[in-house]
Amino acid sequence: MKGNHQKDSSEKPTWDRTSSSTTSIPGMLSVTTRPGPKLMVWLICFIVFTYIIYMLKLVSTSRSCDDSTTFITISALSTNVSNVSASSVVVSRRRESEEEVNVDAEDQPTDLNHVVFGIAASSKLWKQRKEYIKIWYKPKHMRGYVWLDKEVKQNSSDINDDDLLPPVKISAGTAYFPYTNKQGQRSALRISRIVSEMLRLGLKNVRWFVMGDDDTVFVTDNLIRVLRKYDHEQMYYIGSLSESHLQNIFFSYSMAYGGGGFAISYPLAKALSKMQDRCIQRYPALYGSDDRMQACMAELGVPLTKEIGFHQYDVYGNLFGLLAAHPVTPFVSMHHLDVVEPIFPNMTRVRALKKLTVPMKLDSAGLLQQSICYDKHKSWSISVSWGYAIQIFRGIFSPREMEMPSRTFLNWYKRADYTAYAFNTRPVSRNPCQKPFVFYMSTTRFDKQLNTTVSEYIRHRVSHPSCRWKMTNPAEINTIVVYKKPDPHLWERSPRRNCCRVLQTKRNNTLWINVGVCRGGEVTEL
């Protein structure tokens, strides 16, 4: 058993070594029964390799799809972000541009677009007074309202007035306000509230509210020149006094007279509207609208800023003395046109005022500005009120005398004498040789070749007393021609009266004068 066991054990390794390849049968060839281990290894490697390739391909395909999806998502997101950022940039730029426009609009100098006119009118006098408003108001370039006490019936002839006048509004009732002045009228209450009523209209881009009456005429270019001097974002109450010292005593030297017009800045109007009704309740005994307005200004602590180019003209008679010697300031307004005589002779009031608008359009800054010069050869003193009239005096008058208005008008209080004026005046000379020869403006035009205005003044044909002075008679002059270059920036410089020079001419019946800015060293002297 032990031997057989050894034999078997010796053969077993032989079998083990050959079992993987062949099986031996005695007397026959060896035959292969199953694949060898190398083949199995290669087969397994092939399968594993194929599986790995498949998995790698599957994984790579899945990643590519995910990557593309991720790319699309990121692209869409980035596109949305870029669109949002672009739109935000556009909005931001638009806001910035709007802010710049607003800033630019605020930085722009005051113009007529920034002014709203409030015109106090009466239904009883509206038909004749509206003709004064047509002279100066331009609906396409201005904003304003006429405030009446009640509606006025229109005739067929009034249809075209809508294109020439401001819109008409009816003032709110004032029955609940006390009024105890026996000499005045209750209409003063509604007129005093016009500024507040205009503020409540909610108009945009307003810097100034300007008040006037229906018989007030404004030179709007000069009004703007005055308003540009002041900061519209501050509280300002701008106007002027009466020509009558007694009027100023009875009412106030701190009050702007509404007929001559006054301006209130938007911030002041806003403050006024919040307290005016309470303020009016406290002053039932006051006479008019002007003093009620000033009483409220006193409560607000805002003083009157005086601009003497606003003219109340509390006078009677002929305005010639005042217009021929206007102070060195822009001519802004005139009032009481129904009370005084026409400013040009032999004309209606309205026609005379329309005539004044001709030089007003050519050189509003220089309108009615006085110049004084002398004709040395003839010993004449000459006063030029550009666009209106020229006076020639025999002999020599000093500028100090000639810049004072001659008293061609009467005081508002007819019993008062010359001491009752609020400014200096001089008497009309009683010496027959010193009576002035007056030449009224006839025509005014602009010469493009000379770049200057050319205005002609024709002698007013009135009788003159005989004079024994041995000098040239001004009656020999029929026409005076004045050359003056327009000077829109006149009031941007320090105030100074223009100079005039008499030009030599061969025409005995025509006088030629040049008016303009005074040259260096030029003095008004003989």
Salt bridges, closest charged atoms under 4 A:
GLU131 OE2 - LYS134 NZ 3.23
ASP158 OD1 - LYS130 NZ 2.96
ASP161 OD2 - LYS130 NZ 2.57
ASP161 OD1 - LYS134 NZ 2.77
GLU197 OE2 - ARG193 NH1 3.92
ASP213 OD2 - HIS335 NE2 3.33
ASP214 OD1 - ARG129 NH1 2.77
ASP215 OD1 - HIS335 NE2 3.00
ASP277 OD1 - ARG193 NE 2.99
GLU299 OE1 - ARG282 NH2 2.74
GLU307 OE2 - LYS229 NZ 2.73
ASP314 OD1 - HIS336 ND1 3.21
ASP338 OD2 - ARG129 NE 2.67
ASP363 OD2 - LYS484 NZ 2.40
GLU403 OE1 - ARG497 NH1 3.09
ASP447 OD2 - ARG445 NH1 3.75
ASP487 OD2 - ARG493 NH2 2.53
GLU492 OE2 - HIS489 ND1 3.06
GLU522 OE1 - ARG501 NH2 2.90
